[in-house]
Amino acid sequence: MSWQEQVFGPILARSMENLQIRHLANSYDLSRDSRLARAIVEKVNATLDAEERRRGIERLRPGELLLRTHRGPVVIPLRTEEMLRRVMKGERLATVRADILEIARERFKDRYPEASSEMVAKFIRCIYPGQAPRAKPGKGSCWLRPRHARPWPEQDELRTSGAQLAEADAARGLARTGRQPPRPAHRPDTLAELQRFLVTEAAIAPALCEPMLAELVALPARCCPRLSMLESGQMPVVAMHPDAGRSLWQSMRYQPLAPVVVSVLAEGEARQLRYDPPRSTEELTEHYGRRCARVLTEAYAQDGLISYGELQWMFLASAETISRGIDAYQRINQVILPCPGTILDMGRMLTHKTLIVRLHLQGHSVLEIARATFHHPRSVDAYLRDFDAVLICHLYGMPPPVIASVIHKGTSLVAEYLELIDKYLKDADIMRAHLRERGVKVPLALPRGS
Protein backbone atom coordinates (compact mmCIF):
# COMPACT_ATOMS: atom_id res chain seq x y z
CA MET A 1 0.00 0.00 0.00
CA SER A 2 1.39 3.40 -1.00
CA TRP A 3 1.58 6.34 1.40
CA GLN A 4 -1.10 8.12 -0.65
CA GLU A 5 -3.52 5.25 -0.01
CA GLN A 6 -2.66 5.25 3.69
CA VAL A 7 -3.25 8.99 4.05
CA PHE A 8 -6.20 9.61 1.73
CA GLY A 9 -7.85 6.17 1.71
CA PRO A 10 -9.62 6.74 5.05
CA ILE A 11 -11.00 10.05 3.72
CA LEU A 12 -12.57 8.18 0.82
CA ALA A 13 -14.15 5.71 3.26
CA ARG A 14 -15.76 8.51 5.30
CA SER A 15 -18.81 8.86 3.10
CA MET A 16 -22.55 9.27 3.51
CA GLU A 17 -23.16 5.81 2.03
CA ASN A 18 -20.90 4.11 4.59
CA LEU A 19 -22.63 6.06 7.36
CA GLN A 20 -26.02 4.77 6.16
CA ILE A 21 -24.77 1.18 5.81
CA ARG A 22 -23.30 1.25 9.30
CA HIS A 23 -26.60 2.52 10.66
CA LEU A 24 -28.46 -0.38 9.02
CA ALA A 25 -25.92 -2.85 10.38
CA ASN A 26 -26.23 -1.52 13.95
CA SER A 27 -29.97 -0.88 14.07
CA TYR A 28 -31.44 -3.64 11.90
CA ASP A 29 -29.09 -6.58 12.43
CA LEU A 30 -27.61 -6.56 8.95
CA SER A 31 -24.00 -7.47 8.27
CA ARG A 32 -21.60 -4.57 7.97
CA ASP A 33 -20.56 -5.97 4.57
CA SER A 34 -24.13 -6.80 3.59
CA ARG A 35 -24.86 -6.51 -0.12
CA LEU A 36 -28.51 -6.02 0.81
CA ALA A 37 -27.68 -2.99 2.96
CA ARG A 38 -25.62 -1.44 0.17
CA ALA A 39 -28.39 -2.12 -2.39
CA ILE A 40 -30.98 -0.49 -0.11
CA VAL A 41 -28.80 2.59 0.39
CA GLU A 42 -28.11 2.96 -3.34
CA LYS A 43 -31.79 2.61 -4.23
CA VAL A 44 -32.95 5.09 -1.59
CA ASN A 45 -30.32 7.70 -2.48
CA ALA A 46 -30.90 7.40 -6.23
CA THR A 47 -34.68 7.73 -5.84
CA LEU A 48 -34.42 10.75 -3.54
CA ASP A 49 -31.86 12.46 -5.80
CA ALA A 50 -34.05 11.97 -8.85
CA GLU A 51 -37.06 13.47 -7.10
CA GLU A 52 -35.14 16.49 -5.80
CA ARG A 53 -33.68 17.17 -9.25
CA ARG A 54 -37.21 17.29 -10.66
CA ARG A 55 -38.28 19.68 -7.91
CA GLY A 56 -35.18 21.89 -8.27
CA ILE A 57 -33.88 21.30 -4.75
CA GLU A 58 -30.15 22.04 -4.45
CA ARG A 59 -28.01 20.39 -1.79
CA LEU A 60 -24.36 20.68 -0.86
CA ARG A 61 -22.50 17.38 -0.95
CA PRO A 62 -19.75 16.51 1.55
CA GLY A 63 -16.51 18.07 0.36
CA GLU A 64 -18.18 20.95 -1.52
CA LEU A 65 -17.60 24.59 -0.54
CA LEU A 66 -20.42 27.15 -0.75
CA LEU A 67 -19.51 30.72 -1.68
CA ARG A 68 -22.35 33.22 -2.04
CA THR A 69 -22.14 36.10 -4.50
CA HIS A 70 -24.47 38.90 -5.51
CA ARG A 71 -25.65 36.83 -8.46
CA GLY A 72 -26.20 33.58 -6.61
CA PRO A 73 -24.28 30.79 -4.92
CA VAL A 74 -21.12 29.25 -6.37
CA VAL A 75 -20.44 25.63 -5.34
CA ILE A 76 -16.80 24.49 -5.55
CA PRO A 77 -16.12 20.71 -5.38
CA LEU A 78 -12.92 20.79 -3.35
CA ARG A 79 -12.87 17.12 -2.44
CA THR A 80 -14.54 14.60 -4.71
CA GLU A 81 -14.06 10.87 -5.11
CA GLU A 82 -12.47 11.40 -8.52
CA MET A 83 -9.90 13.87 -7.16
CA LEU A 84 -9.06 11.64 -4.21
CA ARG A 85 -8.50 8.62 -6.43
CA ARG A 86 -6.20 10.60 -8.71
CA VAL A 87 -3.94 11.47 -5.78
CA MET A 88 -4.13 7.92 -4.42
CA LYS A 89 -2.86 6.66 -7.80
CA GLY A 90 0.26 8.81 -7.41
CA GLU A 91 -0.70 12.09 -9.07
CA ARG A 92 0.71 15.19 -7.38
CA LEU A 93 -1.66 17.23 -5.25
CA ALA A 94 -0.50 20.40 -7.00
CA THR A 95 -1.73 19.04 -10.35
CA VAL A 96 -5.11 18.08 -8.92
CA ARG A 97 -5.32 21.46 -7.17
CA ALA A 98 -4.81 23.23 -10.51
CA ASP A 99 -7.77 21.33 -11.97
CA ILE A 100 -9.95 22.19 -8.97
CA LEU A 101 -9.08 25.87 -9.30
CA GLU A 102 -9.90 25.72 -13.01
CA ILE A 103 -13.35 24.36 -12.14
CA ALA A 104 -13.75 27.25 -9.67
CA ARG A 105 -12.83 29.76 -12.39
CA GLU A 106 -15.38 28.32 -14.80
CA ARG A 107 -18.18 28.37 -12.23
CA PHE A 108 -17.37 31.94 -11.25
CA LYS A 109 -17.40 33.01 -14.90
CA ASP A 110 -20.81 31.35 -15.31
CA ARG A 111 -22.10 33.85 -12.74
CA TYR A 112 -19.97 36.77 -13.97
CA PRO A 113 -19.29 36.35 -17.73
CA GLU A 114 -17.90 39.89 -17.92
CA ALA A 115 -15.45 39.37 -15.05
CA SER A 116 -11.91 40.52 -15.69
CA SER A 117 -8.86 38.41 -14.96
CA GLU A 118 -8.23 40.50 -11.84
CA MET A 119 -11.72 39.76 -10.48
CA VAL A 120 -11.27 36.05 -11.15
CA ALA A 121 -7.89 36.08 -9.41
CA LYS A 122 -9.42 37.73 -6.33
CA PHE A 123 -12.15 35.09 -6.23
CA ILE A 124 -9.62 32.26 -6.53
CA ARG A 125 -7.62 33.69 -3.62
CA CYS A 126 -10.63 32.98 -1.38
CA ILE A 127 -10.19 29.28 -2.18
CA TYR A 128 -6.41 29.11 -2.36
CA PRO A 129 -4.35 32.15 -1.31
CA GLY A 130 -1.23 30.75 -2.95
CA GLN A 131 2.22 30.00 -1.65
CA ALA A 132 4.15 32.50 0.42
CA PRO A 133 7.89 33.02 -0.09
CA ARG A 134 10.03 30.67 1.96
CA ALA A 135 11.40 32.09 5.20
CA LYS A 136 15.15 32.64 5.28
CA PRO A 137 17.09 30.38 7.66
CA GLY A 138 17.27 31.87 11.11
CA LYS A 139 14.92 34.75 10.27
CA GLY A 140 11.68 33.21 11.56
CA SER A 141 10.01 34.30 14.77
CA CYS A 142 10.24 32.31 17.99
CA TRP A 143 7.05 30.38 17.20
CA LEU A 144 7.77 29.54 13.56
CA ARG A 145 10.12 26.62 14.08
CA PRO A 146 10.91 23.34 12.33
CA ARG A 147 8.51 20.46 12.84
CA HIS A 148 10.92 18.56 15.10
CA ALA A 149 11.09 21.42 17.62
CA ARG A 150 9.04 21.40 20.82
CA PRO A 151 5.66 22.90 19.91
CA TRP A 152 4.90 24.71 23.19
CA PRO A 153 7.45 27.20 24.57
CA GLU A 154 7.58 28.66 28.02
CA GLN A 155 4.94 31.06 29.26
CA ASP A 156 6.99 34.21 28.62
CA GLU A 157 7.30 33.38 24.90
CA LEU A 158 3.57 33.22 24.27
CA ARG A 159 1.53 35.73 22.33
CA THR A 160 -2.02 36.13 23.54
CA SER A 161 -3.68 37.60 20.44
CA GLY A 162 -6.77 35.64 19.47
CA ALA A 163 -6.77 33.51 22.62
CA GLN A 164 -10.58 33.48 22.78
CA LEU A 165 -11.04 32.31 19.20
CA ALA A 166 -11.40 28.64 20.16
CA GLU A 167 -14.27 29.41 22.53
CA ALA A 168 -16.09 31.37 19.81
CA ASP A 169 -15.61 28.52 17.36
CA ALA A 170 -16.94 25.98 19.85
CA ALA A 171 -19.99 28.16 20.46
CA ARG A 172 -20.61 28.36 16.70
CA GLY A 173 -20.45 24.58 16.39
CA LEU A 174 -22.75 24.06 19.37
CA ALA A 175 -25.24 26.53 17.92
CA ARG A 176 -25.51 24.40 14.80
CA THR A 177 -25.88 21.24 16.91
CA GLY A 178 -28.71 22.88 18.82
CA ARG A 179 -30.81 23.42 15.71
CA GLN A 180 -33.85 21.29 15.05
CA PRO A 181 -33.10 18.10 13.10
CA PRO A 182 -33.81 18.28 9.37
CA ARG A 183 -37.30 17.30 8.33
CA PRO A 184 -37.14 16.01 4.76
CA ALA A 185 -40.25 16.70 2.70
CA HIS A 186 -40.58 14.15 -0.05
CA ARG A 187 -43.61 13.34 -2.15
CA PRO A 188 -45.88 10.53 -0.86
CA ASP A 189 -45.55 8.59 -4.12
CA THR A 190 -41.74 8.57 -3.73
CA LEU A 191 -41.94 7.17 -0.21
CA ALA A 192 -44.55 4.64 -1.33
CA GLU A 193 -42.23 3.48 -4.11
CA LEU A 194 -39.38 3.00 -1.65
CA GLN A 195 -41.63 1.11 0.77
CA ARG A 196 -42.67 -1.27 -2.02
CA PHE A 197 -38.99 -1.83 -2.83
CA LEU A 198 -38.17 -2.64 0.80
CA VAL A 199 -41.06 -5.10 1.13
CA THR A 200 -41.03 -6.84 -2.24
CA GLU A 201 -37.38 -6.77 -3.36
CA ALA A 202 -35.41 -6.33 -0.13
CA ALA A 203 -37.73 -8.64 1.88
CA ILE A 204 -37.86 -6.28 4.86
CA ALA A 205 -40.66 -6.90 7.33
CA PRO A 206 -43.51 -4.38 6.86
CA ALA A 207 -43.27 -3.35 10.52
CA LEU A 208 -39.64 -2.27 9.98
CA CYS A 209 -40.10 -0.50 6.67
CA GLU A 210 -41.45 2.78 8.02
CA PRO A 211 -38.76 3.45 10.70
CA MET A 212 -35.98 2.22 8.40
CA LEU A 213 -37.11 4.47 5.57
CA ALA A 214 -37.52 7.48 7.87
CA GLU A 215 -33.95 7.11 9.14
CA LEU A 216 -32.45 6.49 5.70
CA VAL A 217 -34.15 9.64 4.41
CA ALA A 218 -33.00 11.74 7.39
CA LEU A 219 -29.31 10.81 7.11
CA PRO A 220 -28.82 12.33 3.61
CA ALA A 221 -30.60 15.47 4.80
CA ARG A 222 -28.01 15.81 7.57
CA CYS A 223 -24.99 14.93 5.43
CA CYS A 224 -26.10 17.03 2.43
CA PRO A 225 -27.87 20.15 3.76
CA ARG A 226 -29.76 22.46 1.44
CA LEU A 227 -27.97 25.51 0.11
CA SER A 228 -30.56 27.73 1.77
CA MET A 229 -29.55 26.38 5.20
CA LEU A 230 -25.87 27.26 4.93
CA GLU A 231 -23.85 30.45 5.02
CA SER A 232 -21.13 31.50 2.64
CA GLY A 233 -17.85 29.71 3.30
CA GLN A 234 -19.36 26.61 4.90
CA MET A 235 -18.74 23.00 3.91
CA PRO A 236 -20.45 19.75 4.99
CA VAL A 237 -18.11 16.91 5.94
CA VAL A 238 -18.59 13.32 7.07
CA ALA A 239 -16.00 13.17 9.84
CA MET A 240 -14.68 10.58 12.25
CA HIS A 241 -16.67 10.27 15.48
CA PRO A 242 -14.84 10.40 18.85
CA ASP A 243 -16.33 6.96 19.61
CA ALA A 244 -14.10 5.59 16.84
CA GLY A 245 -11.40 5.28 19.48
CA ARG A 246 -12.99 2.00 20.54
CA SER A 247 -12.64 0.48 17.07
CA LEU A 248 -9.46 1.95 15.58
CA TRP A 249 -8.27 -1.52 14.69
CA GLN A 250 -11.12 -1.84 12.19
CA SER A 251 -11.32 -0.43 8.70
CA MET A 252 -12.55 3.15 8.46
CA ARG A 253 -15.84 2.16 6.80
CA TYR A 254 -16.76 0.17 9.94
CA GLN A 255 -16.03 3.01 12.39
CA PRO A 256 -18.65 5.51 13.64
CA LEU A 257 -18.97 8.66 11.55
CA ALA A 258 -20.55 12.06 12.19
CA PRO A 259 -22.01 14.55 9.67
CA VAL A 260 -20.76 18.06 10.50
CA VAL A 261 -20.74 21.50 8.89
CA VAL A 262 -17.58 23.62 9.23
CA SER A 263 -16.77 27.21 8.34
CA VAL A 264 -13.83 27.17 5.94
CA LEU A 265 -14.25 30.94 5.51
CA ALA A 266 -15.75 33.14 8.20
CA GLU A 267 -15.52 36.52 9.92
CA GLY A 268 -14.44 38.56 6.91
CA GLU A 269 -11.71 36.17 5.77
CA ALA A 270 -12.99 36.12 2.19
CA ARG A 271 -12.69 39.91 1.93
CA GLN A 272 -9.26 39.84 3.53
CA LEU A 273 -8.02 37.25 1.04
CA ARG A 274 -9.39 39.23 -1.89
CA TYR A 275 -7.87 42.58 -0.99
CA ASP A 276 -5.12 41.95 1.58
CA PRO A 277 -3.83 38.36 1.34
CA PRO A 278 -0.92 37.12 3.46
CA ARG A 279 2.36 38.22 1.93
CA SER A 280 4.94 36.45 4.10
CA THR A 281 5.53 32.96 5.43
CA GLU A 282 4.66 34.01 8.98
CA GLU A 283 1.41 35.70 7.93
CA LEU A 284 0.38 32.68 5.86
CA THR A 285 1.22 30.26 8.69
CA GLU A 286 -0.79 32.29 11.20
CA HIS A 287 -3.64 32.59 8.69
CA TYR A 288 -3.85 28.83 8.13
CA GLY A 289 -3.50 28.14 11.85
CA ARG A 290 -6.47 30.34 12.71
CA ARG A 291 -8.69 28.77 10.05
CA CYS A 292 -7.66 25.20 10.87
CA ALA A 293 -8.35 25.87 14.54
CA ARG A 294 -11.87 27.04 13.71
CA VAL A 295 -12.59 23.99 11.55
CA LEU A 296 -11.27 21.52 14.13
CA THR A 297 -13.12 23.19 17.00
CA GLU A 298 -16.44 23.50 15.16
CA ALA A 299 -16.30 19.87 14.07
CA TYR A 300 -15.49 18.66 17.59
CA ALA A 301 -18.44 20.63 18.99
CA GLN A 302 -20.61 18.60 16.57
CA ASP A 303 -19.04 15.25 17.62
CA GLY A 304 -16.67 15.12 14.67
CA LEU A 305 -12.89 14.84 14.32
CA ILE A 306 -11.18 16.27 11.22
CA SER A 307 -7.85 14.76 10.20
CA TYR A 308 -4.88 16.66 8.79
CA GLY A 309 -5.46 14.94 5.44
CA GLU A 310 -9.01 16.32 5.33
CA LEU A 311 -7.67 19.80 6.12
CA GLN A 312 -5.34 19.54 3.12
CA TRP A 313 -8.36 19.22 0.82
CA MET A 314 -10.34 21.96 2.54
CA PHE A 315 -7.53 24.48 2.07
CA LEU A 316 -5.77 22.87 -0.94
CA ALA A 317 -2.54 23.21 1.01
CA SER A 318 0.39 20.91 1.62
CA ALA A 319 0.70 18.74 4.71
CA GLU A 320 3.65 20.86 5.87
CA THR A 321 1.63 24.09 5.64
CA ILE A 322 -1.28 22.61 7.61
CA SER A 323 1.02 21.13 10.24
CA ARG A 324 3.00 24.34 10.71
CA GLY A 325 -0.17 26.41 10.96
CA ILE A 326 -1.71 24.18 13.63
CA ASP A 327 1.53 23.99 15.61
CA ALA A 328 1.87 27.77 15.49
CA TYR A 329 -1.70 28.31 16.69
CA GLN A 330 -1.29 25.85 19.55
CA ARG A 331 1.99 27.46 20.53
CA ILE A 332 0.64 31.00 20.44
CA ASN A 333 -2.58 30.30 22.36
CA GLN A 334 -1.30 27.46 24.59
CA VAL A 335 -4.14 25.12 23.67
CA ILE A 336 -4.53 21.66 22.17
CA LEU A 337 -6.77 21.50 19.13
CA PRO A 338 -9.13 18.50 18.86
CA CYS A 339 -8.12 16.11 16.10
CA PRO A 340 -7.72 12.32 15.88
CA GLY A 341 -4.09 12.60 16.96
CA THR A 342 -4.88 14.35 20.24
CA ILE A 343 -8.34 13.04 21.13
CA LEU A 344 -7.83 9.41 20.08
CA ASP A 345 -4.01 9.31 20.53
CA MET A 346 -3.55 8.38 16.87
CA GLY A 347 -0.16 8.89 15.29
CA ARG A 348 2.95 10.21 17.01
CA MET A 349 1.43 13.21 18.80
CA LEU A 350 2.79 12.82 22.34
CA THR A 351 3.47 16.45 23.21
CA HIS A 352 -0.15 17.16 24.18
CA LYS A 353 0.34 14.84 27.16
CA THR A 354 3.33 16.89 28.24
CA LEU A 355 1.32 20.10 28.03
CA ILE A 356 -1.45 18.57 30.16
CA VAL A 357 1.04 17.58 32.85
CA ARG A 358 2.77 20.98 32.72
CA LEU A 359 -0.53 22.80 33.18
CA HIS A 360 -1.22 20.57 36.19
CA LEU A 361 2.19 21.37 37.70
CA GLN A 362 1.48 25.07 37.17
CA GLY A 363 -1.56 24.75 39.44
CA HIS A 364 -4.48 24.36 37.02
CA SER A 365 -7.35 22.07 37.99
CA VAL A 366 -8.38 19.01 36.03
CA LEU A 367 -11.53 20.71 34.72
CA GLU A 368 -9.56 23.77 33.57
CA ILE A 369 -7.06 21.56 31.77
CA ALA A 370 -9.82 19.48 30.17
CA ARG A 371 -11.52 22.59 28.85
CA ALA A 372 -8.31 24.13 27.48
CA THR A 373 -7.13 20.93 25.79
CA PHE A 374 -10.49 19.57 24.55
CA HIS A 375 -9.98 16.38 26.57
CA HIS A 376 -12.35 14.51 28.82
CA PRO A 377 -11.45 14.88 32.52
CA ARG A 378 -10.97 11.10 32.68
CA SER A 379 -8.31 11.37 29.97
CA VAL A 380 -6.56 14.14 31.89
CA ASP A 381 -6.56 11.97 35.02
CA ALA A 382 -5.12 9.08 33.02
CA TYR A 383 -2.21 11.22 31.78
CA LEU A 384 -1.56 12.48 35.31
CA ARG A 385 -1.49 8.90 36.61
CA ASP A 386 1.11 8.04 33.98
CA PHE A 387 3.17 11.01 35.15
CA ASP A 388 2.85 9.83 38.76
CA ALA A 389 4.17 6.42 37.69
CA VAL A 390 7.18 8.04 36.01
CA LEU A 391 7.77 10.16 39.11
CA ILE A 392 7.70 7.15 41.44
CA CYS A 393 10.12 5.22 39.24
CA HIS A 394 12.38 8.27 39.10
CA LEU A 395 12.38 8.44 42.90
CA TYR A 396 13.59 4.85 43.00
CA GLY A 397 16.45 5.81 40.71
CA MET A 398 15.39 3.83 37.65
CA PRO A 399 16.99 4.86 34.36
CA PRO A 400 14.67 6.17 31.61
CA PRO A 401 14.73 3.00 29.46
CA VAL A 402 13.70 0.91 32.46
CA ILE A 403 10.93 3.39 33.36
CA ALA A 404 9.56 3.17 29.81
CA SER A 405 9.57 -0.63 30.03
CA VAL A 406 7.88 -0.69 33.45
CA ILE A 407 5.02 1.69 32.63
CA HIS A 408 4.70 0.52 28.98
CA LYS A 409 5.22 4.00 27.48
CA GLY A 410 7.59 5.37 24.88
CA THR A 411 11.04 6.59 25.80
CA SER A 412 10.40 10.01 24.23
CA LEU A 413 7.37 10.57 26.46
CA VAL A 414 9.33 9.47 29.54
CA ALA A 415 12.12 11.88 28.60
CA GLU A 416 9.64 14.77 28.35
CA TYR A 417 8.15 13.89 31.73
CA LEU A 418 11.64 13.77 33.29
CA GLU A 419 12.32 17.27 31.93
CA LEU A 420 9.18 18.51 33.69
CA ILE A 421 10.28 16.80 36.90
CA ASP A 422 13.68 18.50 36.78
CA LYS A 423 12.03 21.90 36.26
CA TYR A 424 9.03 21.83 38.61
CA LEU A 425 9.91 19.12 41.17
CA LYS A 426 13.56 19.82 41.82
CA ASP A 427 14.29 17.56 44.84
CA ALA A 428 12.97 14.41 46.49
CA ASP A 429 11.00 16.24 49.20
CA ILE A 430 9.04 18.23 46.62
CA MET A 431 8.41 15.03 44.65
CA ARG A 432 7.08 13.21 47.71
CA ALA A 433 4.89 16.19 48.63
CA HIS A 434 3.44 16.24 45.12
CA LEU A 435 2.67 12.52 45.27
CA ARG A 436 1.00 12.89 48.68
CA GLU A 437 -1.20 15.65 47.26
CA ARG A 438 -2.16 13.23 44.49
CA GLY A 439 -3.13 10.61 47.11
CA VAL A 440 -0.05 8.41 46.64
CA LYS A 441 1.49 7.22 49.91
CA VAL A 442 5.27 7.46 49.76
CA PRO A 443 7.62 6.48 52.64
CA LEU A 444 9.54 9.30 54.28
CA ALA A 445 12.87 7.65 53.58
CA LEU A 446 13.08 6.36 50.04
CA PRO A 447 16.41 5.31 48.50
CA ARG A 448 17.20 7.24 45.38
CA GLY A 449 19.92 6.40 42.87
CA SER A 450 22.30 8.85 41.32
N, C-alpha and C positions, 0 to 999 in steps of 0.2 A: 504494500500500500504506500503510495506517495505521500509526501507531506501535505500536498494540496488536498488530497482526499481526507487526511486526518483532521485538517483544520476546517475545511469548508463542507465536508460530508455531513457532520451533525447539523449544520444550518439547513441543508437540504431536507433532512429528516424532520425538522421542526416545521410542520405544515398543518394546515387546517384539516386535511384529510386524515393524517395520522392522529390528530386530536379527536376527531369523530370516531375513528376505529377503536381507539383506546377506550373511549366512553362506552361504546357498545360492548367491548370485551369485559369491562368492569361492572357494568350495570345490567347486562342481559346475558351473561354467562356464555359469551361467544369466545372463541379462541383469539388470541392477539394476532395470529397470522391467518385468521379465517378469511377464506375467499368470499364467503357469504357476506361478511361485514364490509369488505371492500366493495363488493358489488352493490350493496345497499347504499353506501356512501356515494358512490359514483352516480347511481341513478337519482338519488335525492338531489345532489348538487346540480346535475345536468338539467333536471326538470325545473328547479327553482331559478337557475340562471336563464333558461329559455323564457320563462314567464316574465322575469324582471326586464329582460331585453325588450320584450313586446310592450311592456308598460313604460319603458324609458327610465327605469330606476338605475341610478349610477352608484356603484359601491367602490370603495378603495380596497384593493387586495393587499395582503401582507407583503411588505417590501416596497410599496409604492408611496411616493411622497406627494402630498397635496400642496400646491402653491396657488393662492388666489390672486387674480389680477382684476383690473377694472373691467375687463371684457369676459370674465368667466374663469373658472378653475383650470389649472394646468396640472395634469397628473404625470409624474416622472417615475417610470419603473426602474428604481435603483437596483433592486435585487430580485431577479427573476430566476426561474429554474434553468433557463437556457444560459444565462450569464454565469451562474454558478458552475454548471457543467463544463463550460468553456475553460474556466480557471482550473477546475479539477483535472482536466485533461492536459494541463501544462501550459496553457496560454497565459501570458503575463497580464497582471491586473491592470497595468497602464494601458494595454491595448483594449481590454474590455471597457475600461473607464472612458476611453475616447469614443467608443461606440455609444455608450450610455449618454454622454454629453451631446453627441450628434442627435440622438433621439430627442433630448431636451430642447435643442435648438429648433428642430423641425416642429415640435409641438408649440413652442413659443411663437414661431412665425405663423402657425395656423391661426393664432389669436391676433397677432400683430403683423400682417403681411408687409406693412410699410416700415417695419422696424429697421433701423440702421444697424450696422455692425457693432457700433458702440453700445446700443441698447441691448443687443443680444449678449454681448460680452458681460454687461452688468448683471443680466439675468443669470448667466451661467455661473458667475461668481457666487451667487446664493447657494448653488449646489456644490460647487467645488472651487474654493478660493485660490487654488493653485499652490505651487511649491514656493516656499520662502528661500532666500539665499542661505547657504550653509553657514553656521557660525564658525568664526575663526578659532583655532585651538587656543584655549586659555582665556578667551574673551567673553565667555558666557557668564551669566550671573550665578550666584551661589546655589540657586535651586535648579538650574538647567545643567544637569550633570549626566555623565554616561549611565547606561542602564545598569551597570554592575555596581554603582555607588549606592550607599545607604539612602533609601528614599526619604526618611524623615530626619531632619537636622535637629539641633537643640532649640530650645524655646526662643533664644534671643535671635535666631536666624529667620524666624517666621515672619511672613507678611500677612496681615489680617484683612486685606481688602477682599470683599466678597465672601466673608466667613459665613454669612447667613443664607447663602444661595441654596445650600443643600436642604435647609428647612423649607424654603419656599417651593423647591421642586417636589419635595415629599408632600406638601400640602396640595400642590396641583395634581399629583397622581391620586391622592386620596379623594379629592373632589370628583375626579372621574369615576373612581370606584363607587362613590356614594350615589351615583345617578341610578335612575330606575333601569332595570334590565330591558334590553330591546324587545319590542313586541312586534314580531314580523307579521305583516298583513298580506297574506297570499289568497288568491281566489279559491273559493270552495271546490271548484272542479279540479284544480291542481292538487289540493290535498286529497280529494277523493281518488284521483288517479294514483297517487303514491300509496294510499291505503290499500287499493286493489293490488298493487305490485307487491306490497309486504305480505298480504294474505295469500295470494294465488301463486306468485313466483318465488318469493322468499320463504314461504311456509311459516310465517310468524303467527303466533296465536292472536286471534282478534282482540283479546283483552290487553295485549301488549302493544298493539299497533298504535293506538292513540298516544300514549306517553312516549313511545320511541320516536314517533314522527315529530311530536312537539319539541323534543330535545334536539333532534337532528336538524330541525329548522332553526332553532334558536342559536346553535353554535356558529353557523355561518354568519348570522347577524352580528354576533359579537366579534368574530375574527375579521369580518369585512364590513365595517360600518358604512353607512351612507355618507356621501360627500357633504350633505347638508348638516350632518352631525359633527363635523370636524372643523377645526380652525386651520388657517394657513400655516404650513410648516410642520404639520403633524403626519405621523406615519403609523399604521397598524403593524404589529409584529406578533408572531407566535413564538413566545419565549420559553425558556426552561423554567419550570416551577421549583421553588425551594425544596419541595418534598422529593425532588429527584435525587437528593443526597442519599436516600435510602435504597436507590436502585441504580447507582452509577456504574455498576458492573454490567448492566444490560445495555443493549443497543439504544440509541437515542429515540427511535420510533416507539419504544416500549415505555419510555419515561414520561412522567406527568408534564404537561405543557400548560401554558397560560396565555390567553389572548390579551395583549396590552396595546395601548396607544401612547406613543412618546412624541415629544416636541423636539424635532430635529432643529427647527428654527423657532425662536421665541424672543420676546422682549426687545424688539427692534434690531435683531441680528441681521435680518435680510437687508434692511436699509443700510446698516453699517457695512455689510459686505459689498453692497453696490457702490457706495460712495467713499468709503474709507476702509478698505480691506487691510488686513495685517501686512506689514511691509518688512518685517524682520523675523528671524527664527524664534526669538523670544515671544514676540507678539502672536505669532501663529501657534506656538506651543500653548500659550496661555488661553488663546481662543478655543483651540480644540479641547483643552482640559475642562473649560467651563461648560462647553456643550456636551461633552461625554459625561460629565458629572450629572447634568440635568437628565440625560437619557437614562442613565443607570439608576438614579434615585426615583424618577417617575415610574420606571418599570418595576422596581422593587416595592413601591407603594401599592402596585396592582398585582402583587404576588408573581412577579416575573423577574428573571435574571438574564441580562444581556451579556453575551460573551464579547471578547475583543474582536473575534472574527466578524461578528454581526456589526460591530461598530465600524469596521473597515468599509462595509458596504453602505452603511448609512451616510458616511462622510466621504466615501471614495478615496480614502487616505491609506497610506501604508501602515503596516503593523508597528513600525518604529515610531511614526508620528502619533498614533493613538496611544501607544505605551508611554511615550515621553509626556504627552499632554496629561494623561491620568496621573502619572507619578508627580508631575509638577503641581497639579491641583491638590493632591493629597498632602504634598509637602508644604504648600503654602497655607492651607487651611487646617492642617493637622487632623485630618479625618481619614476614614477608610471607606471607600466607595463600594457599594454592594454589587458584586459580580460573582460568577461561579467560583473564581479563584479564592475569594475571601469568605464568602458565605458557606460554600460547600467544600472548602479546602482542596480545590482541584488545581493541579499544576504545581509550580514551585514557588508559590507566593507564601513565604513564611514570615515576612517582616511585619505583617499585620498582627501576629501574635506578640511580637516584641513591643509594638506600640501599645497594645492592650496592657501588657505587664508594666510598661513604663508609666502609663497613665495611672495605674493602680499605685505604683510606688510614689507618684507625685501627690497622692492623697485623694484621688477621685473615687467616687463610689462605683459599685458595680452597675447600677442603673444609669449613671452618667456615662460610663464607658460604653455600655450597650447602646445608648442612644447616639453617641458620637461615632461609633464604628459600625452601626447597622448590624449588630450581632444580638442574638438572644442572650439574656442574662445567664442562662445555663451554659452557653458556649463560653462566655467570659469566665465563669467559675471554673470550667474545665481547663482553660488556658492557665489560670492562676494556680490550679492544683498541679499542673505540669511544672510550673515555675517553682512551686514549693518542693516538688520532688528533686529538681535540680539543686535547689538550695540545700536540702538535707544531704544529698550526696556530696556536695561541695564542702559541707561542714565536716564530713567524715574523711575528707582529703582524697576523694576519688579523682583520677584524671578524667579529662573530658571524653575520651573514647569509651572509657568504662561507664561513665554516666549515661552516654547515649545508648549503650547496650542495655543498661539496667532499666531505663525508663522507656525504651523502644521508640526513641526519637532520633532525628537526624543530628549529625555532628555540627552542622552550621547553626541550627536552632539552639543547641546547647551552648555554642560559642557566643551567640548573641545574648543569651540569658546570663552567662558568666560576666559579660561586659557590664550588664545592668547591675549585677551583684557588686562588682568592683566599684561602681560609681555611687550607688545609693545605699548599699549595705556594706560599709567599709571594713568592719571587724566582726568577730564572732559574737560579741555581746549584742550588737545591733541585729545580726542575723537571727539569733535566738529570740530576741524580743519581737521581731517581725513574725516569726513562726508561731509564737505564743498568741499574738493578736489574731492570727489566722486559725487558732484553735488546735495547733499542733503542739503536743507536749514534747519538750526537748529537755534532756538532763542538763543540770547546771554545768557539770564538767563533762565535756565531750572532746575526745582526742581529735586533733586536726592535723593532717599532714602538711608538709611544706608546699 
